[in-house]
Amino acid sequence: MSHCNAITDVVANISDSIAESTAMDSQLFDSYQVKKGLRNKDFTGVLVGLTNIGEVVGYEREGDKITPVDGHLYYRGIDLHEIAENLEASSRFGFDEVVYLLLTGRQPTKSELTCFECFLSEHRELPNDVVNNLILSLSGKNIMNMLARTVLGLYTLDDKADDISPQNLTEQSLNLIAKFPEIIAYAYHGMRHNHEHEPLVIRHPRKELSTAENFLYLLKGEDYTRLEAEILDLSLILHAEHGGGNNSTFTIRVTSSSGTDTYSAIASALSSLNGPLHGGANLKAQNMMEHLMENIKNWDDDEEVKDYLKRILKKEAYDGTGKIYGMGHAIYTLSDPRSVLLKRKAKQLSIEKGREAEYALYESVERLTPEVFKEIKGPNAKALCANVDLYSGFVYSSIGVPKELYTPLFAMARVAGWCAHRIEELNFVAKRIIRPAYKGVFDRREYIPLSER
């Protein structure tokens, strides 16, 4: 051991070998007909499961022909447009009702909904030990990691943590869904206090408030408007579920199929969502839009906006990736129903906040990007539409949500869908652990004795 280099030298010495050993010829995927990323050649997802919970529709398939259609998202068979429009018509906050629908598969009666909302309100408060020891004392700078750590910590307080009976799964799911807003808000305030030396602010949930209102109250007190609460409630509804094929939901189905506990499964989904290619998309879109505002002099000039979008697509501007964030989706082609619904409410918010000019620029990017994309990529370029991330950043910034909370807000909504998919995975009659196959493409070699190396 005396001949070994320092630890840092060891890492440097083996890093190149590790990189070389993981390199692979991309042509091998075609040779073995491997669906890389579980995607078909047309970038549609490979069908790997069945679900009764949610369905994403962006195209119609007839044989080998795929036809783009207006996007639809179904929660337990009900079109998301119908849900959102009926809630708006009745002036009700609807996230808790959507949670009930996703978990049970049916719409609650008025009395059932009242009892359900009461149950959630009674379970929002976190134990003091969790707040002090897991959130405030060990405050980090990444709220998603703090959220995952707190979820895992709650395992130790659950006497039936490993019980996966239907009733216990339901109780655990509702308990976590109820507590997510407080965990996120406290983690943010703790981070600000410990790392930015801001005064520590701790507010307790109010039982008479909806989930959206409670989060805004926990975050910034009573300084929020009815419209802010309504649009946050809508955002939670839009992000609550997106079928079984998105990365974080597939992750929780994989981990749940092993029979692991609820807390570990939810933490695995949070870890997936924490990745910048999944939960970080809304922040990328918002940062890009702020960049456009700084670099485009006349926001009303379509030609100037188009010229800058072309530069982005050509990798000559912004971050050099050639991507216009907030535009395009793996499944939605002509429209993303979540974006359509959020955009309409965002316009109302822009008027309330005096940000009509900014909102108009967002609309211009949505309207001009498909045209610019075809000019750069050619007439056969795939159909492109605005996705929910384009307007979500505008909405969050308008209601005073810090950027550090964009992805945690996504998690606060999606935990409802995650729990529904976990329960469905564990309740399948023919339960099987999810185990895909990987083909080894290395050459066979002989072992070389240490003395001969």
C-alpha positions as CSV (number, residue, x, y, z in Angstrom):
1,M,0.0,0.0,0.0
2,S,3.0,2.3,0.5
3,H,3.5,2.5,-3.2
4,C,-0.1,3.8,-3.8
5,N,-0.5,7.4,-4.9
6,A,-2.7,9.8,-3.0
7,I,-6.4,9.3,-3.3
8,T,-6.8,12.1,-5.8
9,D,-4.2,10.5,-8.0
10,V,-6.0,7.2,-7.8
11,V,-9.2,8.8,-9.0
12,A,-7.4,10.6,-11.9
13,N,-5.6,7.4,-12.8
14,I,-8.8,5.2,-13.2
15,S,-11.2,7.9,-14.5
16,D,-9.9,7.6,-18.1
17,S,-10.2,3.8,-17.9
18,I,-13.7,4.0,-16.6
19,A,-14.7,6.4,-19.4
20,E,-13.1,4.1,-22.0
21,S,-14.8,1.0,-20.6
22,T,-18.3,2.6,-20.8
23,A,-17.9,3.9,-24.4
24,M,-20.0,2.1,-27.0
25,D,-20.6,2.2,-30.7
26,S,-24.1,3.7,-31.2
27,Q,-24.6,1.5,-34.3
28,L,-24.8,-1.5,-31.9
29,F,-28.3,-0.4,-30.9
30,D,-29.5,-0.8,-34.4
31,S,-27.6,-4.1,-34.9
32,Y,-29.3,-5.7,-31.9
33,Q,-32.6,-3.8,-32.4
34,V,-32.4,-2.2,-29.0
35,K,-34.8,0.6,-28.3
36,K,-32.5,3.1,-26.7
37,G,-34.2,5.1,-23.9
38,L,-37.2,2.8,-24.5
39,R,-38.0,4.9,-27.5
40,N,-39.0,3.8,-31.0
41,K,-37.2,5.3,-34.0
42,D,-39.9,7.9,-34.4
43,F,-39.2,8.9,-30.8
44,T,-42.6,7.5,-29.5
45,G,-42.4,5.5,-26.3
46,V,-42.1,1.7,-26.3
47,L,-45.2,0.2,-24.8
48,V,-44.1,-1.6,-21.6
49,G,-47.1,-1.5,-19.4
50,L,-50.8,-1.0,-18.8
51,T,-52.5,1.5,-16.5
52,N,-56.0,2.6,-15.4
53,I,-54.7,6.0,-14.1
54,G,-53.7,8.4,-16.9
55,E,-53.2,8.6,-20.6
56,V,-51.4,11.0,-22.8
57,V,-52.6,11.5,-26.4
58,G,-50.7,13.5,-29.0
59,Y,-51.0,11.4,-32.2
60,E,-53.1,8.7,-33.8
61,R,-51.5,5.5,-35.1
62,E,-52.9,3.4,-37.9
63,G,-50.4,0.7,-38.9
64,D,-47.1,2.4,-39.5
65,K,-48.7,5.7,-40.1
66,I,-48.7,8.3,-37.3
67,T,-51.0,11.3,-37.5
68,P,-50.5,14.3,-35.2
69,V,-53.6,15.4,-33.3
70,D,-54.5,18.0,-30.7
71,G,-53.2,16.9,-27.3
72,H,-55.4,15.4,-24.7
73,L,-54.6,14.2,-21.1
74,Y,-57.0,11.9,-19.4
75,Y,-57.2,11.3,-15.6
76,R,-59.0,8.1,-15.0
77,G,-60.7,8.4,-18.4
78,I,-61.8,12.1,-17.8
79,D,-60.4,14.7,-20.1
80,L,-58.3,17.2,-18.2
81,H,-60.0,20.1,-20.1
82,E,-63.3,19.0,-18.6
83,I,-61.9,18.8,-15.1
84,A,-60.3,22.3,-15.3
85,E,-63.2,24.0,-17.0
86,N,-65.8,22.7,-14.6
87,L,-63.7,23.7,-11.6
88,E,-63.2,27.2,-13.0
89,A,-67.0,27.5,-13.7
90,S,-67.8,26.6,-10.1
91,S,-65.0,28.8,-8.6
92,R,-63.6,25.9,-6.6
93,F,-60.0,24.9,-5.8
94,G,-59.7,21.4,-7.2
95,F,-56.4,19.8,-6.5
96,D,-57.6,17.7,-3.6
97,E,-60.5,16.5,-5.7
98,V,-58.1,15.4,-8.4
99,V,-56.0,13.6,-5.8
100,Y,-59.2,11.7,-4.8
101,L,-59.9,10.9,-8.5
102,L,-56.4,9.6,-9.2
103,L,-56.2,7.4,-6.2
104,T,-59.7,5.9,-6.2
105,G,-60.7,6.0,-9.9
106,R,-63.9,7.8,-9.2
107,Q,-65.2,11.3,-8.5
108,P,-66.1,12.0,-4.9
109,T,-69.6,13.0,-3.8
110,K,-69.8,16.4,-2.0
111,S,-69.8,14.8,1.4
112,E,-66.9,12.4,0.5
113,L,-64.9,15.4,-0.8
114,T,-65.5,17.4,2.4
115,C,-64.3,14.5,4.6
116,F,-61.3,13.9,2.3
117,E,-60.2,17.6,2.4
118,C,-60.6,17.5,6.2
119,F,-58.4,14.4,6.4
120,L,-55.7,16.1,4.4
121,S,-55.9,19.3,6.5
122,E,-55.5,17.3,9.7
123,H,-52.4,15.6,8.4
124,R,-50.5,18.6,7.0
125,E,-48.5,19.4,10.1
126,L,-45.0,17.8,10.5
127,P,-43.7,16.4,13.8
128,N,-41.4,18.9,15.5
129,D,-38.5,16.5,15.5
130,V,-38.7,16.2,11.7
131,V,-38.8,20.0,11.3
132,N,-35.9,20.7,13.7
133,N,-33.6,17.7,12.9
134,L,-34.3,16.8,9.3
135,I,-35.1,20.2,7.7
136,L,-33.8,23.1,9.7
137,S,-30.7,21.8,11.3
138,L,-29.4,19.9,8.2
139,S,-30.5,22.6,5.7
140,G,-29.0,22.1,2.2
141,K,-29.1,24.2,-0.9
142,N,-31.1,21.7,-3.1
143,I,-34.7,21.6,-2.0
144,M,-35.4,18.4,-4.0
145,N,-32.6,16.6,-2.1
146,M,-34.0,17.9,1.2
147,L,-37.4,16.7,0.3
148,A,-36.2,13.2,-0.5
149,R,-34.2,13.1,2.7
150,T,-37.2,14.2,4.7
151,V,-39.4,11.6,3.1
152,L,-36.9,8.9,4.0
153,G,-36.7,10.2,7.5
154,L,-40.5,9.9,7.9
155,Y,-40.0,6.1,7.5
156,T,-38.5,5.9,11.0
157,L,-41.6,7.4,12.5
158,D,-44.0,4.9,10.9
159,D,-44.6,1.8,12.9
160,K,-46.0,0.1,9.8
161,A,-43.5,1.5,7.3
162,D,-43.0,-1.8,5.4
163,D,-46.7,-2.8,5.4
164,I,-47.9,-2.8,1.8
165,S,-51.5,-3.8,2.5
166,P,-54.0,-1.7,0.6
167,Q,-55.3,0.3,3.6
168,N,-51.8,1.1,4.9
169,L,-50.6,2.1,1.4
170,T,-53.6,4.5,1.2
171,E,-52.8,6.0,4.6
172,Q,-49.1,6.4,3.8
173,S,-49.9,8.0,0.5
174,L,-52.4,10.5,1.9
175,N,-50.0,11.4,4.7
176,L,-47.2,12.2,2.3
177,I,-49.4,14.1,-0.1
178,A,-50.7,16.2,2.8
179,K,-47.2,17.0,4.2
180,F,-45.3,17.8,0.9
181,P,-46.3,21.6,1.0
182,E,-44.9,22.1,4.5
183,I,-41.7,20.1,3.8
184,I,-41.0,22.2,0.7
185,A,-41.8,25.5,2.3
186,Y,-39.8,24.8,5.5
187,A,-36.9,23.5,3.5
188,Y,-36.8,26.7,1.5
189,H,-37.0,29.0,4.6
190,G,-34.3,26.9,6.3
191,M,-32.0,27.2,3.3
192,R,-32.5,31.0,3.2
193,H,-31.8,31.2,6.9
194,N,-28.7,29.0,7.1
195,H,-27.1,29.9,3.8
196,E,-28.3,33.4,3.0
197,H,-28.6,34.6,6.6
198,E,-32.2,35.6,6.1
199,P,-34.6,35.6,9.1
200,L,-36.1,32.2,9.8
201,V,-39.8,32.2,8.9
202,I,-42.0,29.3,10.2
203,R,-45.8,29.4,9.6
204,H,-48.2,26.6,10.5
205,P,-50.7,25.3,7.9
206,R,-54.3,26.6,8.2
207,K,-57.0,23.9,8.2
208,E,-59.5,26.2,6.4
209,L,-57.2,26.7,3.4
210,S,-56.9,24.6,0.2
211,T,-53.6,23.0,-0.7
212,A,-52.6,25.8,-3.1
213,E,-53.6,28.5,-0.6
214,N,-51.7,26.7,2.2
215,F,-48.5,26.6,0.2
216,L,-48.7,30.3,-0.6
217,Y,-49.4,31.1,3.0
218,L,-46.5,28.9,4.2
219,L,-44.2,30.6,1.6
220,K,-45.2,34.3,2.0
221,G,-47.9,34.7,4.5
222,E,-51.2,36.4,3.6
223,D,-49.6,38.4,0.8
224,Y,-51.3,36.6,-2.1
225,T,-54.3,37.2,-4.3
226,R,-57.3,34.9,-5.1
227,L,-56.0,34.7,-8.7
228,E,-52.6,33.6,-7.6
229,A,-54.1,30.8,-5.5
230,E,-56.4,29.8,-8.4
231,I,-53.5,29.6,-10.9
232,L,-51.3,27.6,-8.5
233,D,-54.2,25.2,-7.9
234,L,-54.5,24.8,-11.7
235,S,-50.8,24.2,-12.0
236,L,-50.9,21.5,-9.4
237,I,-53.8,19.8,-11.2
238,L,-52.0,20.0,-14.6
239,H,-48.9,18.4,-13.1
240,A,-50.6,15.8,-10.9
241,E,-50.3,12.9,-13.4
242,H,-48.9,12.2,-16.9
243,G,-49.3,8.5,-17.6
244,G,-46.9,5.8,-16.6
245,G,-44.2,6.5,-19.2
246,N,-42.6,9.6,-17.8
247,N,-39.2,9.1,-16.1
248,S,-40.2,9.6,-12.5
249,T,-43.5,7.6,-12.7
250,F,-41.7,4.8,-14.4
251,T,-39.1,4.9,-11.7
252,I,-41.6,4.5,-8.9
253,R,-43.3,1.7,-10.7
254,V,-39.9,-0.1,-11.1
255,T,-38.9,0.4,-7.4
256,S,-42.5,-0.5,-6.2
257,S,-42.4,-3.7,-8.2
258,S,-39.6,-4.9,-6.0
259,G,-42.0,-4.6,-2.9
260,T,-40.0,-1.8,-1.3
261,D,-41.6,0.6,1.2
262,T,-43.5,3.7,0.2
263,Y,-40.9,6.1,1.5
264,S,-38.1,4.5,-0.5
265,A,-40.3,4.4,-3.6
266,I,-41.3,8.1,-3.3
267,A,-37.7,9.1,-2.7
268,S,-36.7,7.2,-5.9
269,A,-39.2,9.2,-7.9
270,L,-38.0,12.5,-6.4
271,S,-34.4,11.6,-7.4
272,S,-35.6,11.0,-11.0
273,L,-37.5,14.3,-11.0
274,N,-34.5,16.1,-9.7
275,G,-32.6,15.4,-12.9
276,P,-32.4,18.5,-15.2
277,L,-33.8,16.6,-18.2
278,H,-37.0,15.9,-16.3
279,G,-38.1,18.3,-13.5
280,G,-35.6,21.0,-14.5
281,A,-37.3,21.8,-17.8
282,N,-39.5,24.6,-16.5
283,L,-36.5,26.4,-15.0
284,K,-34.6,26.1,-18.3
285,A,-37.5,27.6,-20.2
286,Q,-37.8,30.5,-17.7
287,N,-34.0,31.2,-17.8
288,M,-34.1,31.2,-21.6
289,M,-37.0,33.6,-21.7
290,E,-35.2,36.0,-19.3
291,H,-32.2,35.8,-21.7
292,L,-34.5,36.7,-24.7
293,M,-35.9,39.7,-22.8
294,E,-32.4,41.0,-22.2
295,N,-31.1,40.4,-25.8
296,I,-34.1,41.3,-28.0
297,K,-34.6,45.1,-28.1
298,N,-38.1,45.2,-29.6
299,W,-40.3,42.5,-28.2
300,D,-43.0,43.4,-30.7
301,D,-40.9,43.0,-33.8
302,D,-41.5,39.5,-35.1
303,E,-38.5,39.6,-37.4
304,E,-36.1,40.4,-34.6
305,V,-37.6,37.7,-32.4
306,K,-37.4,35.2,-35.3
307,D,-33.8,36.1,-36.0
308,Y,-32.8,35.5,-32.4
309,L,-34.7,32.2,-32.3
310,K,-32.8,31.1,-35.5
311,R,-29.5,31.9,-33.8
312,I,-30.5,29.7,-30.8
313,L,-31.4,26.8,-33.1
314,K,-28.1,27.2,-35.0
315,K,-26.3,27.0,-31.6
316,E,-25.0,30.6,-32.1
317,A,-26.8,32.1,-29.1
318,Y,-27.9,31.4,-25.5
319,D,-26.4,28.1,-24.2
320,G,-25.2,26.5,-27.4
321,T,-27.5,23.5,-27.3
322,G,-29.6,24.4,-30.2
323,K,-32.8,24.0,-28.1
324,I,-35.6,26.4,-27.6
325,Y,-36.8,25.3,-24.2
326,G,-40.6,25.1,-23.5
327,M,-41.2,24.1,-27.1
328,G,-41.7,20.5,-28.3
329,H,-42.7,17.3,-26.5
330,A,-42.1,13.6,-26.9
331,I,-45.8,12.8,-27.3
332,Y,-47.8,16.0,-27.8
333,T,-47.5,17.2,-31.4
334,L,-50.1,19.9,-32.3
335,S,-50.8,21.1,-28.7
336,D,-50.1,20.3,-25.1
337,P,-53.4,20.5,-23.2
338,R,-51.6,21.6,-20.0
339,S,-50.0,24.5,-21.9
340,V,-53.4,25.5,-23.4
341,L,-55.1,25.6,-20.0
342,L,-52.2,27.3,-18.2
343,K,-51.7,29.9,-20.9
344,R,-55.3,31.1,-20.6
345,K,-55.0,31.7,-16.9
346,A,-51.5,33.2,-17.3
347,K,-53.0,35.9,-19.5
348,Q,-55.3,36.9,-16.6
349,L,-52.3,36.9,-14.3
350,S,-50.3,39.1,-16.6
351,I,-53.0,41.7,-16.5
352,E,-53.2,41.6,-12.7
353,K,-49.4,42.0,-12.4
354,G,-48.9,44.5,-15.2
355,R,-46.7,42.1,-17.2
356,E,-48.7,42.1,-20.4
357,A,-45.6,42.9,-22.5
358,E,-43.7,39.9,-21.1
359,Y,-46.7,37.6,-21.7
360,A,-46.9,38.8,-25.3
361,L,-43.3,37.8,-25.8
362,Y,-44.0,34.3,-24.6
363,E,-46.9,34.2,-27.1
364,S,-44.5,35.3,-29.8
365,V,-42.0,32.6,-29.0
366,E,-44.8,30.0,-29.1
367,R,-46.2,31.3,-32.4
368,L,-42.9,31.8,-34.2
369,T,-40.8,28.9,-33.1
370,P,-42.6,26.2,-35.3
371,E,-42.1,28.5,-38.3
372,V,-38.4,29.1,-37.5
373,F,-37.9,25.4,-36.8
374,K,-39.1,24.4,-40.2
375,E,-36.9,27.0,-41.9
376,I,-33.8,25.6,-40.1
377,K,-34.7,21.9,-40.1
378,G,-36.6,21.7,-43.4
379,P,-40.2,21.2,-44.4
380,N,-40.3,17.6,-43.1
381,A,-39.4,18.7,-39.5
382,K,-41.6,17.2,-36.8
383,A,-44.6,19.2,-35.5
384,L,-43.7,21.5,-32.7
385,C,-45.9,22.9,-30.0
386,A,-45.5,24.8,-26.7
387,N,-45.3,22.5,-23.7
388,V,-46.4,23.2,-20.2
389,D,-42.9,24.4,-19.2
390,L,-43.1,27.5,-21.4
391,Y,-45.7,29.2,-19.3
392,S,-45.2,27.6,-15.9
393,G,-42.0,29.7,-15.2
394,F,-43.9,32.9,-16.1
395,V,-46.7,31.9,-13.8
396,Y,-44.4,31.0,-10.9
397,S,-42.4,34.2,-11.2
398,S,-45.6,36.3,-11.4
399,I,-46.9,34.8,-8.1
400,G,-43.5,35.2,-6.3
401,V,-42.4,31.6,-6.3
402,P,-38.5,31.4,-6.1
403,K,-36.7,29.5,-8.8
404,E,-35.4,27.0,-6.2
405,L,-39.0,25.8,-5.8
406,Y,-40.0,25.3,-9.4
407,T,-39.2,21.6,-9.4
408,P,-40.3,20.9,-5.8
409,L,-43.7,22.4,-6.8
410,F,-43.8,19.8,-9.7
411,A,-43.1,17.1,-7.1
412,M,-45.9,18.5,-4.8
413,A,-48.3,17.9,-7.6
414,R,-47.0,14.7,-9.1
415,V,-46.8,12.8,-5.8
416,A,-50.5,12.2,-6.3
417,G,-49.9,10.4,-9.5
418,W,-46.8,8.6,-8.1
419,C,-48.9,7.2,-5.2
420,A,-51.6,6.1,-7.6
421,H,-49.2,4.3,-9.9
422,R,-47.4,2.7,-6.9
423,I,-50.6,1.3,-5.5
424,E,-51.6,0.0,-9.0
425,E,-48.2,-1.7,-9.5
426,L,-48.5,-3.4,-6.1
427,N,-52.1,-4.5,-6.6
428,F,-51.7,-6.2,-10.0
429,V,-53.0,-9.8,-9.8
430,A,-50.0,-11.1,-11.7
431,K,-47.3,-9.2,-9.9
432,R,-43.8,-9.3,-11.3
433,I,-40.7,-7.4,-10.6
434,I,-39.8,-5.1,-13.5
435,R,-36.7,-6.5,-15.1
436,P,-35.7,-5.4,-18.6
437,A,-32.9,-7.1,-20.5
438,Y,-29.5,-5.6,-21.5
439,K,-27.3,-7.3,-24.1
440,G,-23.6,-7.6,-23.3
441,V,-21.6,-6.4,-26.3
442,F,-18.0,-6.9,-24.9
443,D,-15.5,-9.5,-26.2
444,R,-14.7,-12.5,-24.2
445,R,-11.3,-12.4,-22.5
446,E,-9.0,-14.6,-20.4
447,Y,-8.1,-13.7,-16.8
448,I,-4.5,-12.6,-16.4
449,P,-2.8,-13.5,-13.1
450,L,-1.6,-10.5,-11.1
451,S,2.1,-11.4,-11.5
452,E,1.8,-11.3,-15.3
453,R,0.1,-7.8,-15.6
